[in-house]
Amino acid sequence: MKHLTSTALAVFAISMAGSPCASAQDDPKATEQWEPVPKVVTPGAKENAPPSDAVVLFDGRDLSGWEASKDHSPARWKVHDGVVTVDKTTGNIQTKQRFRSYQLHLEWQIPKDITGEGQGRGNSGVFLASTGPGDEGYEVQIMDSFENKTYVNGQAASIYKQAAPLVNAARRPGEWQTYDIVWTAPVFAADGSVKSPAYVTLFHNGVLVQNHTELTGETFYIGKPKYKAYTDAPIKLQAHGDHSQPISFRNIWVRPLE
């Protein structure tokens, strides 16, 4: 077999570059996607402000979008100075609107003069899907976890009684704290069986503390987690019955993801 001259090799390379196979492999446009075009969402003008496609659940003025969980009467927590403070005598409140999967932002504050210890110190919670009039559903714990020891799957930013946070990112009492949550709702088959479980990703004060954590069912104070089929559900805030001073919330908004 004769060896190709340099001129012959050059001619061969040029001919291969023009072939359909070579162009598909070497053309960067072959991997460009132009459709569908993502819709435009305008971010909030300030940090933690709701983006343009968010549903504002509490803006500091009233609780018109909320109701009492126990009987669907108007929510009667105390709105003042741009915040809402838990009224433990009236019970849990929940959104009138129902959701499936979503992105949720909320801010909460433990009173500076908080008393008590363990689970009896600034206890509350956000139920990502409320499935009953009491504490039924899927709860992310809210409480004072700044130098306050308790069981780790019951401290702030835990999936209550299921998953401890990766780290403790709590601020000291009196300072505002943020939760940014991505909730992937469970999907159920027609017979009520679980087709896909629920997942939670949670940033506490900007720190990742739940990383696509899989839930094994609803959260219970007593007993093992288990799933109960539902389609969509309200978001619920807890009025815990401990004897410490009530906590406050502000700037709550949600972005439905389906």
C-alpha positions, 0 to 999 in steps of 0.5 A: 500500500502506498503512503499518502502524500501531504497534499493527498491527506489535505484533500481527504480532510477537506472532503470529509469536512464537507460530508453530512456525518462530519457536519453533524458532529462538528456543527455547534448548532446541532445541539441548540434548542430554540423552542419552547421559549421560557416565559419571562418572570421579573424578579422582585425589586428588593431581596426576598420580594415576590417575583412577578408570577408569585401569589402573595399570601401575606403582604403585611396588611391583612389575612384576607387569603387565610382562614381558620383550619378548624372550621374555615372561618376568617383567620383571626391572628393579629396583624400589626406593623406589617407582620402577623403574630400567632394567636394561640387561642384561635388555632392554626390558619391555612390559605384559602387557595389550594396548591400542589407543587410550588416554591414558597418563601416566608419569614418568621421571628422568634420573640427577643424575650422568648422563654421556655426550652426544648419544644416549648420555646417558640414552637410553630410550623409550616405545613406544606400540604394541610390534609386536616383541620388540626396538625395533619399534613406535611410539616417543616418545623419552626422553633427557636433552635439558637442554643436550644437543645431538642431532638434533631428531627424536631428542631428548626428546619427539620421535616418534623419527626422524619429528617433533621436539617443538614446544619443548624442555621438558626439566628438568635431570637429577635432576628428575622429568619427566612425559609425558601422551600421547594415542595414536590407534592406526592402523586397518587394512583387511582387506588390511593397508592403512592406513584411518587413520594413527596420531596422537600428542598429547603434553604434556612437563612440562605443555607441549604438544610434539606436537599431534595429530601424524600418524605415517607408520608405525612408527619406525626407527633406520635407514630410512623409516617404514612401517606393519605391520598389527596389532590391539592391542599392549603398551606397551613401555619401552626398555632402550637400550644406551648407556653412560650411567647407567640412568634410572628410572620411576614412576607409570605409568597408562593410560586405554583410549579404546575 
